Amino acid sequence: MAAPKRGRSASAQSKPGRSLALILIAIAALTGGMFLSGHKTPRLGIDLAGGTSITLKAKADQGSAINKANMDTAVDIMNRRVNGLGVSEAEVQTQGNDNIIVNIPKGTNSKEAQQQVGTTAKLYFRPVLLQEASAPAGSPSPSASTSGGSSPKPGASPSSSSSAKEKATSSGSSSPNATATSQGRPVTDALKAGSPSPSGSPSGSGKPSASPSASGSGSGDAKQLQAQFAALDCTKPTDRAKAGKDAKPGDSTVACGQVDGNWYKYLLGPAGVDGTEVKKAQAVFDTQGAAGWQVQMTFTKTGANKFADITGQLAQKQKPQNEFGIVLDGEVVSSPFVQQAITGGQAEISGSFKQEEAQSLANMLSYGALPLSFQEQSVTTVTAALGGEQLHAGLVAGAIGLALVVIYLVVYYRGLSIVAMASLLVSAILTYLIMTLLGPAINFALNLPAVCGAIVAIGITADSFIVYFERIRDEIREGRSLRPAVERAWPRARRTILVSDFVSFLAAAVLFIVTVGKVQGFAFTLGLTTVLDVVVVFFFTKPLMTVLARRKFFADGHKWSGLDPKSLGAKPPLRRTRRPAGPTAGPVDPKEA
């Protein structure tokens, strides 16, 4: 049984080229993936790339209080909101009892993320009573008839209205002309038509509430709304800042919305569905039809019932009163119209969406509802100058440390330092390629603590080589030649390396789990480089050492190889002689006894 085992071992040892070829193929594949992804450098965090720091102050709403639970919920939703846009290394954390600090690094979607984080009030679905293009005071009002024409609608698409429809029947029915818009009805007619109540009559009953407010507001409130709508000029920032911001869910209100740089004003009824009742929203591409990008929504059980009620009532009305406005922080972000009652808790919003527009709307629907309202206290632009200086200092320190390691290896291990430096180079290449690919894959961004983790990894990797080299030198000291010494030293060194790397990886994993923010970058990089250390030692260092052991320079123990038996104090081969047993044995020395 022992002979076949030695044969398999010899066969594996004779083909180290397979492992070397495998790691070279992996490097080539990762390099190709890097160029295909279009990212040739790792993504940088806010401390290296710069970005924006936003301070938000919480305000207590009706029915909600400023406490730790609500603040933690708000932090979690804001985190998911910015990460849903693909913004990496965004930091959202509380400061004091009622402040939240949001740090958004400079990047592709950082500007949009800044806008959505600053939009921190609650999300509502409100029926549209009237919509008009906003114009400065004193200018002519929009035409009261738009038959045969269209005006842009707020929402995801500048040139089209959206349509809401049942998911179950979306593939079998076509939506009305997406360019149909509001009829420009006078305010008084819109108010007389009434608005659906959040808990209105069942779908298809055709009995809208008689009041435009659903909160019992009288004619005085209706006249006040008319005056607000007539006076509202959404082109003015001061008017936009006030429109709809303090409206209660049960009251009618006015609001503004923007499309393609143009502002529009809305008269909206009471909220039919709360944003907290949207269970999930996602942007999907319709591969089987011509709808293009869509936003699919799934409601909670309570939200599904409310949505069925309000869509059943809106479907019986004429434009624009068959539309509902999706209102976030007092601004209409989309205003789809309804074809029919939508039951079952699932719906789609379709139109001429672009991918970014659909994803943005889905992100708002998913993460738009916060337990508190927030007021923007300050917005500060963070430059990368300080981080750049710290990075430069860190890189200098890393270069000095690496140079000292190389000098030590050359002086102490001589020829073996070639193996160590080649292994360090392979480890550095793999680390760079993987960090670059992780940017678009999981939104990983390189920050200063992550750079520190990579520098610390130099010592961990060098330690693995030293353990293996010392095991080989121990075998040579015992009188063995280089080739068997390389193979006998490997099992012992392998166990030590795995135990050491496991401890380092465990520490990195625990640190990653229990910490937040930038410290996680340090832990992630440390864990990644520890795993790569195992890969490099097993698939590069050991096979390379096996190949070099066959070369005369190392095999003969040249004095510059680092494996000279004489300089290592190698013992001559030991030959034991058996002592005669039985009566012929000589007297036993009392000292030996």
Backbone torsions as a table, in degrees:
resi	resn	phi	psi	omega
1	MET	NA	-27.5	-177.0
2	ALA	-72.8	-34.5	-176.1
3	ALA	-62.4	-47.2	178.2
4	PRO	-60.7	-35.2	179.4
5	LYS	-62.6	-43.5	178.2
6	ARG	-65.6	-34.6	179.2
7	GLY	-64.5	-43.9	179.1
8	ARG	-64.1	-39.7	179.8
9	SER	-64.8	-42.5	179.8
10	ALA	-65.3	-37.4	179.5
11	SER	-65.1	-41.2	179.3
12	ALA	-66.8	-37.7	-178.3
13	GLN	-70.0	-27.2	-175.8
14	SER	-80.5	-5.2	-177.5
15	LYS	-125.9	54.7	177.2
16	PRO	-69.7	-17.0	-179.8
17	GLY	-61.9	-27.5	179.0
18	ARG	-62.4	-44.8	179.7
19	SER	-65.9	-41.7	179.0
20	LEU	-64.1	-40.7	178.2
21	ALA	-65.3	-37.7	-179.5
22	LEU	-62.6	-44.5	-178.0
23	ILE	-72.0	-31.6	175.3
24	LEU	-67.8	-37.9	176.2
25	ILE	-64.2	-40.6	178.5
26	ALA	-62.1	-41.9	178.5
27	ILE	-64.1	-42.2	179.3
28	ALA	-64.1	-40.6	-179.7
29	ALA	-66.1	-42.9	178.9
30	LEU	-65.5	-37.4	177.8
31	THR	-65.1	-42.8	176.6
32	GLY	-62.0	-41.8	177.2
33	GLY	-62.7	-35.3	178.6
34	MET	-63.4	-45.1	-179.8
35	PHE	-70.4	-35.9	178.6
36	LEU	-67.2	-34.4	179.8
37	SER	-72.2	-16.8	-179.1
38	GLY	81.8	3.7	178.5
39	HIS	-111.7	114.1	-177.8
40	LYS	-104.6	-5.2	176.8
41	THR	-135.3	152.5	177.7
42	PRO	-63.4	149.5	174.8
43	ARG	-71.5	144.1	-176.0
44	LEU	-106.2	145.5	176.7
45	GLY	-79.0	-179.3	-173.9
46	ILE	-64.8	-30.8	-177.4
47	ASP	-74.3	-19.8	178.9
48	LEU	-105.6	-34.6	-177.1
49	ALA	-98.4	-13.6	-174.0
50	GLY	84.7	175.9	-179.6
51	GLY	164.7	-150.5	-174.8
52	THR	-130.1	136.8	175.7
53	SER	-114.3	124.0	-175.7
54	ILE	-117.5	131.8	175.1
55	THR	-107.5	122.9	-178.6
56	LEU	-117.7	136.5	179.4
57	LYS	-110.6	128.6	-177.0
58	ALA	-75.0	144.5	174.5
59	LYS	-125.8	132.9	-179.8
60	ALA	-70.7	131.7	175.7
61	ASP	-99.1	173.8	176.7
62	GLN	-67.0	122.1	179.8
63	GLY	87.6	0.5	178.8
64	SER	-133.7	149.4	-177.8
65	ALA	-125.5	154.9	177.1
66	ILE	-82.4	101.7	177.8
67	ASN	-140.2	175.0	-175.6
68	LYS	-61.7	-39.8	-178.1
69	ALA	-63.3	-46.3	-179.7
70	ASN	-67.7	-37.8	178.8
71	MET	-66.1	-41.8	178.5
72	ASP	-64.6	-38.0	177.2
73	THR	-64.0	-42.1	178.9
74	ALA	-63.4	-40.9	177.9
75	VAL	-61.4	-43.9	-179.0
76	ASP	-62.9	-43.4	-179.3
77	ILE	-67.2	-41.5	178.3
78	MET	-63.9	-39.0	177.3
79	ASN	-59.7	-47.5	179.8
80	ARG	-66.9	-31.4	-178.8
81	ARG	-65.8	-49.4	-178.2
82	VAL	-73.4	-35.8	178.1
83	ASN	-69.9	-28.4	175.7
84	GLY	-65.1	-20.3	177.1
85	LEU	-91.8	3.8	178.6
86	GLY	82.6	19.9	178.9
87	VAL	-90.9	117.4	-176.3
88	SER	-93.6	155.7	176.2
89	GLU	59.8	22.0	174.0
90	ALA	-73.3	132.6	-178.0
91	GLU	-108.6	125.7	176.2
92	VAL	-126.3	117.7	-177.3
93	GLN	-150.1	154.4	-179.8
94	THR	-80.6	152.4	174.3
95	GLN	-136.8	113.4	-174.0
96	GLY	74.8	-152.6	-176.6
97	ASN	-92.8	-25.4	-172.1
98	ASP	-136.3	16.3	179.0
99	ASN	-116.9	145.4	173.9
100	ILE	-126.1	130.7	178.4
101	ILE	-104.4	126.0	178.9
102	VAL	-117.9	118.4	176.3
103	ASN	-108.3	115.7	-176.8
104	ILE	-113.3	115.4	179.6
105	PRO	-69.3	155.1	178.1
106	LYS	-67.1	130.1	-178.5
107	GLY	-171.9	-169.9	-174.0
108	THR	-61.0	-45.2	-175.4
109	ASN	-110.9	18.0	-174.5
110	SER	-66.5	-35.5	-179.8
111	LYS	-66.2	-44.3	178.7
112	GLU	-65.3	-37.9	177.7
113	ALA	-63.5	-40.0	178.2
114	GLN	-60.6	-41.9	179.7
115	GLN	-65.2	-40.8	-176.8
116	GLN	-74.7	-34.2	177.2
117	VAL	-67.7	-38.3	177.7
118	GLY	-68.9	-19.4	178.1
119	THR	-90.3	85.9	-166.4
120	THR	-111.9	4.2	178.9
121	ALA	-80.7	-175.0	-174.3
122	LYS	-81.0	159.6	-179.2
123	LEU	-102.4	135.5	179.5
124	TYR	-137.2	151.5	169.3
125	PHE	-104.0	114.0	-177.3
126	ARG	-119.7	137.8	176.0
127	PRO	-67.6	141.6	179.5
128	VAL	-87.9	125.3	174.4
129	LEU	-95.4	-34.0	-179.1
130	LEU	-160.9	144.7	176.9
131	GLN	-139.9	131.7	178.5
132	GLU	-141.4	151.7	172.0
133	ALA	-65.7	130.7	-177.9
134	SER	-77.9	138.4	179.4
135	ALA	-137.2	149.7	177.6
136	PRO	-57.8	153.0	-179.8
137	ALA	-58.0	135.0	179.0
138	GLY	94.3	-11.4	179.5
139	SER	-87.4	160.3	-178.7
140	PRO	-61.4	143.9	179.2
141	SER	-77.9	160.2	-179.9
142	PRO	-62.3	155.4	-179.8
143	SER	-62.1	140.7	-178.7
144	ALA	-79.1	-7.2	179.2
145	SER	-130.5	128.3	-179.6
146	THR	-125.6	22.6	178.9
147	SER	-62.6	133.6	-178.7
148	GLY	82.0	-3.7	178.0
149	GLY	-132.1	-177.0	-178.5
150	SER	-152.2	153.5	172.2
151	SER	-121.9	144.4	-178.4
152	PRO	-60.7	149.9	-179.9
153	LYS	-117.1	140.6	173.7
154	PRO	-59.5	147.3	-176.6
155	GLY	146.9	-158.4	-175.2
156	ALA	-78.7	-28.3	-174.9
157	SER	-113.1	128.9	-179.1
158	PRO	-66.8	-24.2	-171.6
159	SER	-111.4	4.9	-175.8
160	SER	-147.4	152.9	169.9
161	SER	-83.8	162.9	178.3
162	SER	-102.5	160.4	176.7
163	SER	-124.6	138.1	176.2
164	ALA	-105.6	134.2	-175.7
165	LYS	-150.0	164.0	179.2
166	GLU	-69.6	135.8	178.9
167	LYS	-63.9	-35.3	-175.5
168	ALA	-67.5	-26.3	-176.7
169	THR	-114.7	10.8	-174.8
170	SER	-65.9	-34.3	-176.9
171	SER	-79.4	-17.2	-176.6
172	GLY	-104.1	-1.9	179.6
173	SER	-134.0	147.8	179.2
174	SER	-101.4	144.3	-179.1
175	SER	-78.1	156.6	175.0
176	PRO	-62.6	170.5	179.7
177	ASN	-52.5	121.2	-174.7
178	ALA	-70.6	-9.6	-179.8
179	THR	-95.0	1.8	177.1
180	ALA	-65.6	138.7	-176.5
181	THR	-133.4	-174.6	-176.0
182	SER	-65.5	154.8	-177.2
183	GLN	-86.3	2.1	177.9
184	GLY	64.6	38.5	-177.0
185	ARG	-70.6	150.1	175.4
186	PRO	-61.0	155.6	-177.7
187	VAL	-60.7	-40.0	-177.0
188	THR	-63.3	-40.7	178.2
189	ASP	-63.0	-41.0	179.8
190	ALA	-63.4	-39.9	-179.5
191	LEU	-70.7	-33.5	179.3
192	LYS	-69.4	-30.5	-179.4
193	ALA	-67.2	-22.0	179.0
194	GLY	82.7	178.3	-179.5
195	SER	-141.3	150.1	-179.1
196	PRO	-65.7	144.6	175.3
197	SER	-88.6	145.3	178.3
198	PRO	-55.3	-30.5	178.1
199	SER	-116.5	43.7	-173.0
200	GLY	-69.8	-170.5	-177.9
201	SER	-68.5	161.0	-177.2
202	PRO	-59.3	157.7	-178.2
203	SER	-56.7	129.6	176.9
204	GLY	90.8	-1.4	-178.5
205	SER	-73.3	-27.8	177.3
206	GLY	68.1	30.4	-179.9
207	LYS	-122.8	80.7	177.8
208	PRO	-69.7	159.7	179.4
209	SER	-66.8	149.6	-176.1
210	ALA	-78.9	-17.5	-177.0
211	SER	-100.8	142.1	177.3
212	PRO	-73.8	-9.7	-173.1
213	SER	-109.5	-22.5	-176.9
214	ALA	60.6	6.3	178.2
215	SER	-119.7	15.4	177.6
216	GLY	80.9	15.2	-179.4
217	SER	-69.6	141.8	-177.5
218	GLY	-91.4	-166.5	-177.1
219	SER	-65.2	-28.0	178.1
220	GLY	-63.0	-42.3	177.7
221	ASP	-65.9	-38.2	179.1
222	ALA	-63.2	-42.6	178.5
223	LYS	-66.2	-36.3	178.3
224	GLN	-64.7	-40.7	176.1
225	LEU	-63.2	-41.2	177.8
226	GLN	-59.4	-43.4	-179.4
227	ALA	-66.2	-40.7	178.3
228	GLN	-62.6	-42.5	-179.2
229	PHE	-66.6	-42.0	-179.1
230	ALA	-66.2	-36.4	-176.8
231	ALA	-85.4	-14.2	-174.4
232	LEU	-68.1	127.9	176.1
233	ASP	-124.2	98.2	-175.1
234	CYS	-71.1	-7.2	175.9
235	THR	-77.4	-12.5	179.7
236	LYS	-97.5	125.7	179.4
237	PRO	-57.8	-34.7	-179.3
238	THR	-66.2	-38.7	178.0
239	ASP	-68.7	-40.9	-179.6
240	ARG	-64.9	-35.6	-178.2
241	ALA	-65.2	-26.5	-177.3
242	LYS	-97.1	-27.4	-171.9
243	ALA	-63.7	116.0	172.1
244	GLY	72.7	1.2	-173.8
245	LYS	-68.8	-38.1	-174.9
246	ASP	-105.0	13.3	-177.5
247	ALA	-70.7	136.8	176.4
248	LYS	-80.9	154.2	-177.8
249	PRO	-56.9	-32.9	-176.5
250	GLY	-86.5	0.7	-177.9
251	ASP	-107.6	152.0	169.3
252	SER	-74.0	158.9	-175.9
253	THR	-158.1	173.4	172.7
254	VAL	-111.7	154.8	-177.6
255	ALA	-156.0	165.6	179.4
256	CYS	-119.6	155.9	175.3
257	GLY	-148.9	149.7	-176.1
258	GLN	-123.7	140.1	174.8
259	VAL	-141.8	126.1	174.3
260	ASP	53.0	37.8	177.8
261	GLY	84.3	-4.4	-179.3
262	ASN	-106.7	139.2	-177.7
263	TRP	-100.2	144.7	178.5
264	TYR	-132.5	147.5	-179.7
265	LYS	-112.2	147.4	-174.8
266	TYR	-128.0	146.4	164.6
267	LEU	-109.6	120.1	-171.3
268	LEU	-120.2	145.0	176.7
269	GLY	-83.2	-175.4	179.0
270	PRO	-61.7	153.9	-178.4
271	ALA	-64.4	128.3	177.6
272	GLY	-89.7	-35.1	-178.9
273	VAL	-138.9	139.4	177.7
274	ASP	-90.6	148.3	-179.9
275	GLY	-61.2	-25.7	178.4
276	THR	-68.0	-14.4	-178.7
277	GLU	-92.5	4.5	170.5
278	VAL	-88.7	111.3	-176.7
279	LYS	-75.6	-39.6	-176.8
280	LYS	-158.5	143.6	174.3
281	ALA	-142.6	137.4	-179.9
282	GLN	-148.6	150.0	177.5
283	ALA	-90.2	128.8	179.7
284	VAL	-133.4	156.6	178.4
285	PHE	-106.0	128.4	-178.9
286	ASP	-78.8	100.8	-177.9
287	THR	-84.0	-12.4	-176.2
288	GLN	-103.6	-6.9	-178.7
289	GLY	-137.9	-165.1	-177.8
290	ALA	-106.0	15.3	-175.9
291	ALA	-74.8	-21.3	-178.8
292	GLY	71.1	-140.9	-179.1
293	TRP	-75.3	135.3	179.7
294	GLN	-131.4	162.3	173.2
295	VAL	-115.5	116.7	179.5
296	GLN	-97.9	133.0	-178.1
297	MET	-119.1	142.3	171.9
298	THR	-125.6	126.9	-176.6
299	PHE	-101.3	158.8	170.9
300	THR	-68.9	172.8	-178.6
301	LYS	-60.5	-45.1	178.5
302	THR	-66.2	-43.6	179.7
303	GLY	-64.1	-35.7	179.1
304	ALA	-63.2	-41.0	178.7
305	ASN	-65.2	-44.1	179.1
306	LYS	-64.3	-41.4	-178.0
307	PHE	-66.8	-36.6	176.4
308	ALA	-63.7	-40.8	178.9
309	ASP	-63.0	-51.8	-173.9
310	ILE	-69.6	-38.3	179.0
311	THR	-70.1	-32.4	176.3
312	GLY	-63.0	-37.4	179.3
313	GLN	-77.2	-41.4	-178.6
314	LEU	-66.4	-33.1	-177.2
315	ALA	-63.4	-20.6	-178.9
316	GLN	-89.9	-1.9	-174.6
317	LYS	-101.7	167.6	176.8
318	GLN	-93.3	162.9	179.0
319	LYS	-65.9	141.9	3.5
320	PRO	-92.0	9.7	-172.5
321	GLN	-81.1	5.1	171.5
322	ASN	-100.6	17.3	-179.9
323	GLU	-112.4	155.5	169.8
324	PHE	-127.6	142.2	-179.4
325	GLY	-95.5	131.0	173.4
326	ILE	-89.7	108.9	-168.4
327	VAL	-110.6	120.8	177.8
328	LEU	-122.8	118.0	-178.6
329	ASP	56.1	41.1	176.4
330	GLY	78.3	3.5	-179.8
331	GLU	-117.0	135.0	178.9
332	VAL	-77.8	115.1	-179.9
333	VAL	-95.3	-17.6	175.9
334	SER	-164.5	150.8	-179.7
335	SER	-140.2	71.7	179.4
336	PRO	-72.6	150.5	175.2
337	PHE	-99.3	161.5	-171.4
338	VAL	-109.3	131.2	175.7
339	GLN	-86.3	-38.8	-173.3
340	GLN	-159.1	170.8	177.7
341	ALA	-62.8	132.6	-176.8
342	ILE	-108.2	107.1	-179.0
343	THR	-111.1	170.9	176.8
344	GLY	92.3	-8.2	176.1
345	GLY	81.1	8.9	178.1
346	GLN	-130.7	139.1	-178.1
347	ALA	-149.9	162.3	177.3
348	GLU	-128.1	141.3	171.6
349	ILE	-110.6	118.1	-177.4
350	SER	-125.2	160.4	-178.9
351	GLY	170.3	-159.7	178.4
352	SER	-87.1	61.8	-178.4
353	PHE	-76.8	143.0	161.2
354	LYS	-91.4	162.5	-177.0
355	GLN	-59.0	-46.0	-178.4
356	GLU	-63.7	-37.1	-178.7
357	GLU	-68.4	-42.7	178.9
358	ALA	-64.7	-41.9	179.6
359	GLN	-66.6	-38.2	178.7
360	SER	-63.9	-45.6	179.8
361	LEU	-65.4	-42.0	178.2
362	ALA	-62.4	-37.0	178.8
363	ASN	-66.0	-40.9	177.5
364	MET	-63.6	-42.3	-179.0
365	LEU	-67.5	-35.5	-177.6
366	SER	-74.5	-40.9	-170.1
367	TYR	-123.2	23.1	-173.2
368	GLY	-84.6	-18.9	-173.5
369	ALA	-95.4	117.3	178.3
370	LEU	-112.3	151.6	-179.7
371	PRO	-72.3	-15.0	-178.8
372	LEU	-134.4	159.8	169.7
373	SER	-95.2	150.5	-177.3
374	PHE	-130.2	143.5	177.0
375	GLN	-110.7	131.1	-179.0
376	GLU	-72.4	117.3	-178.4
377	GLN	-89.7	-43.2	-178.6
378	SER	-158.6	150.7	175.4
379	VAL	-128.9	118.4	-176.2
380	THR	-120.0	132.5	175.6
381	THR	-85.4	124.3	-179.2
382	VAL	-98.4	121.6	178.4
383	THR	-86.7	158.3	-179.8
384	ALA	-89.2	6.8	-175.6
385	ALA	-63.0	-49.3	-178.5
386	LEU	-64.4	-44.7	178.6
387	GLY	-63.6	-36.4	178.1
388	GLY	-63.5	-39.7	177.6
389	GLU	-65.5	-42.5	179.2
390	GLN	-66.3	-38.6	177.7
391	LEU	-64.0	-41.8	179.0
392	HIS	-61.2	-43.8	178.4
393	ALA	-63.9	-40.5	178.9
394	GLY	-65.4	-40.7	178.7
395	LEU	-66.2	-37.9	176.8
396	VAL	-62.6	-44.7	178.3
397	ALA	-62.0	-41.9	178.1
398	GLY	-63.7	-40.0	179.3
399	ALA	-65.4	-39.9	178.3
400	ILE	-64.2	-44.6	178.7
401	GLY	-62.1	-42.3	179.1
402	LEU	-64.7	-40.1	178.9
403	ALA	-63.1	-41.0	178.2
404	LEU	-64.4	-39.2	178.1
405	VAL	-63.5	-43.6	-179.6
406	VAL	-64.2	-43.3	178.9
407	ILE	-60.7	-44.1	178.8
408	TYR	-60.7	-45.1	-179.1
409	LEU	-61.9	-43.0	-178.5
410	VAL	-66.2	-43.5	-177.6
411	VAL	-69.4	-42.6	-172.8
412	TYR	-89.1	-40.0	-174.6
413	TYR	-106.1	-10.3	174.7
414	ARG	52.7	-112.9	-176.3
415	GLY	-61.3	-31.9	178.2
416	LEU	-63.7	-19.8	179.2
417	SER	-63.1	-23.7	176.7
418	ILE	-62.1	-43.8	178.3
419	VAL	-62.8	-43.9	-178.0
420	ALA	-64.9	-45.7	-177.8
421	MET	-69.2	-36.5	176.1
422	ALA	-64.1	-40.0	179.0
423	SER	-66.8	-40.4	176.4
424	LEU	-62.2	-38.8	179.4
425	LEU	-65.5	-43.7	177.9
426	VAL	-63.2	-42.3	178.3
427	SER	-61.8	-41.8	179.2
428	ALA	-64.7	-41.2	179.3
429	ILE	-63.7	-46.2	179.2
430	LEU	-62.3	-41.8	179.3
431	THR	-61.3	-46.0	-179.3
432	TYR	-62.9	-46.3	-177.6
433	LEU	-63.9	-44.0	-177.8
434	ILE	-67.8	-41.4	177.8
435	MET	-62.6	-37.8	178.8
436	THR	-65.7	-42.8	-178.9
437	LEU	-72.4	-29.6	179.8
438	LEU	-70.8	-17.9	177.4
439	GLY	-58.6	-61.4	178.4
440	PRO	-74.0	-21.2	-175.4
441	ALA	-77.7	-51.0	-176.4
442	ILE	-127.6	16.4	178.5
443	ASN	63.9	31.0	176.8
444	PHE	-73.1	135.1	178.1
445	ALA	-128.3	140.0	-177.2
446	LEU	-85.7	119.9	176.5
447	ASN	-120.1	-179.2	-176.3
448	LEU	-60.4	-45.7	176.9
449	PRO	-60.4	-34.7	178.0
450	ALA	-65.2	-38.2	176.0
451	VAL	-62.8	-40.4	177.0
452	CYS	-61.2	-40.0	177.7
453	GLY	-61.8	-38.9	178.3
454	ALA	-66.8	-37.2	179.4
455	ILE	-67.9	-41.6	177.4
456	VAL	-61.4	-32.7	-177.9
457	ALA	-65.1	-23.2	177.6
458	ILE	-59.2	-44.5	179.2
459	GLY	-65.8	-39.5	179.5
460	ILE	-63.9	-43.1	-179.7
461	THR	-66.8	-45.0	179.4
462	ALA	-61.8	-35.0	179.8
463	ASP	-62.6	-37.6	179.4
464	SER	-64.4	-41.3	179.1
465	PHE	-64.5	-42.9	-178.6
466	ILE	-61.5	-40.9	178.7
467	VAL	-59.6	-45.6	-178.6
468	TYR	-67.1	-44.6	179.8
469	PHE	-60.4	-41.7	-178.7
470	GLU	-67.6	-34.1	176.2
471	ARG	-64.9	-40.9	178.2
472	ILE	-63.3	-45.5	-179.6
473	ARG	-64.3	-33.8	176.0
474	ASP	-63.8	-40.6	178.7
475	GLU	-65.0	-38.8	178.0
476	ILE	-66.1	-37.0	177.7
477	ARG	-63.4	-27.2	178.8
478	GLU	-80.1	-0.1	175.4
479	GLY	100.4	8.8	-179.5
480	ARG	-89.5	153.3	175.0
481	SER	-77.3	171.8	-169.0
482	LEU	-66.6	-45.9	-174.4
483	ARG	-60.7	-50.0	175.4
484	PRO	-67.2	-29.3	178.6
485	ALA	-64.6	-39.5	179.2
486	VAL	-62.2	-41.7	-177.2
487	GLU	-77.4	-37.7	179.8
488	ARG	-72.1	-29.9	-179.2
489	ALA	-75.3	-25.1	-173.1
490	TRP	-63.2	-47.9	-179.5
491	PRO	-59.0	-40.1	179.7
492	ARG	-68.0	-44.8	179.6
493	ALA	-66.7	-37.8	-178.8
494	ARG	-59.4	-44.0	179.1
495	ARG	-62.1	-44.7	-179.3
496	THR	-64.0	-42.8	-179.2
497	ILE	-63.9	-44.2	-178.9
498	LEU	-64.5	-42.0	179.2
499	VAL	-63.3	-46.1	-179.0
500	SER	-62.7	-45.0	-179.9
501	ASP	-69.3	-32.2	177.6
502	PHE	-64.5	-41.6	178.1
503	VAL	-63.4	-42.9	178.9
504	SER	-64.6	-41.8	-179.9
505	PHE	-67.0	-39.7	178.5
506	LEU	-62.5	-43.0	177.9
507	ALA	-62.3	-41.3	178.7
508	ALA	-65.0	-40.7	-179.5
509	ALA	-64.7	-45.1	178.8
510	VAL	-62.6	-42.8	179.3
511	LEU	-63.1	-38.7	179.7
512	PHE	-65.9	-36.7	-176.2
513	ILE	-75.3	-41.2	-171.3
514	VAL	-90.4	-7.7	-177.9
515	THR	-111.8	171.2	177.8
516	VAL	-133.7	167.5	172.7
517	GLY	68.7	-139.3	-171.8
518	LYS	-68.3	-27.2	179.7
519	VAL	-63.6	-30.2	176.5
520	GLN	-63.6	-32.6	176.4
521	GLY	-62.6	-41.3	176.4
522	PHE	-61.8	-47.8	-177.9
523	ALA	-64.1	-41.1	-178.7
524	PHE	-64.0	-45.6	-179.5
525	THR	-65.1	-40.4	178.6
526	LEU	-62.5	-44.0	178.4
527	GLY	-65.1	-41.2	179.9
528	LEU	-62.9	-47.7	-178.7
529	THR	-68.0	-28.8	176.5
530	THR	-67.0	-43.3	176.7
531	VAL	-63.0	-42.5	179.4
532	LEU	-64.6	-31.1	177.6
533	ASP	-60.9	-43.3	177.8
534	VAL	-62.8	-43.7	-179.4
535	VAL	-61.4	-45.6	-177.0
536	VAL	-66.6	-43.7	-178.8
537	VAL	-63.8	-42.0	-176.4
538	PHE	-75.5	-39.8	-171.5
539	PHE	-104.0	-4.6	179.4
540	PHE	-131.3	-55.5	-175.0
541	THR	-62.7	-52.5	-179.1
542	LYS	-62.1	-50.1	178.4
543	PRO	-60.9	-39.1	179.2
544	LEU	-64.1	-38.9	178.3
545	MET	-65.4	-37.1	177.1
546	THR	-63.3	-40.7	179.0
547	VAL	-66.3	-45.2	-177.5
548	LEU	-68.3	-26.8	179.7
549	ALA	-65.7	-17.5	178.3
550	ARG	-89.7	-7.4	-180.0
551	ARG	-87.0	141.9	-173.7
552	LYS	-59.2	-37.5	-177.1
553	PHE	-57.5	-42.5	-179.4
554	PHE	-88.3	-40.7	-175.2
555	ALA	-63.7	-35.9	-179.5
556	ASP	-84.2	-0.8	176.9
557	GLY	69.2	48.2	177.0
558	HIS	-57.4	147.7	-174.9
559	LYS	-64.3	-20.7	177.0
560	TRP	-97.7	6.3	179.7
561	SER	-82.1	-19.4	-174.5
562	GLY	85.1	2.1	-177.3
563	LEU	-128.8	30.8	180.0
564	ASP	-72.1	115.6	-177.3
565	PRO	-58.1	-37.3	-178.4
566	LYS	-63.8	-48.1	-179.7
567	SER	-68.3	-24.0	178.7
568	LEU	-85.0	-7.4	-179.6
569	GLY	72.9	41.5	-177.6
570	ALA	-66.8	144.1	176.9
571	LYS	-87.3	148.6	173.1
572	PRO	-67.5	158.2	179.3
573	PRO	-55.6	134.8	-177.3
574	LEU	-86.4	133.9	175.6
575	ARG	-125.0	112.9	-179.3
576	ARG	-88.7	143.0	176.3
577	THR	-114.7	140.0	-179.0
578	ARG	-81.0	138.5	177.5
579	ARG	-83.7	134.0	-179.5
580	PRO	-57.9	144.4	-178.9
581	ALA	-109.7	163.0	174.0
582	GLY	88.5	-153.8	-174.9
583	PRO	-66.4	-24.7	-177.2
584	THR	-75.2	-9.8	-178.3
585	ALA	-67.6	142.0	-180.0
586	GLY	-72.8	174.9	178.6
587	PRO	-63.9	149.2	-178.9
588	VAL	-90.5	128.2	177.2
589	ASP	-67.9	128.2	179.6
590	PRO	-57.0	-35.0	179.8
591	LYS	-64.6	-40.4	179.0
592	GLU	-68.3	-33.2	178.7
593	ALA	-67.2	NA	NA
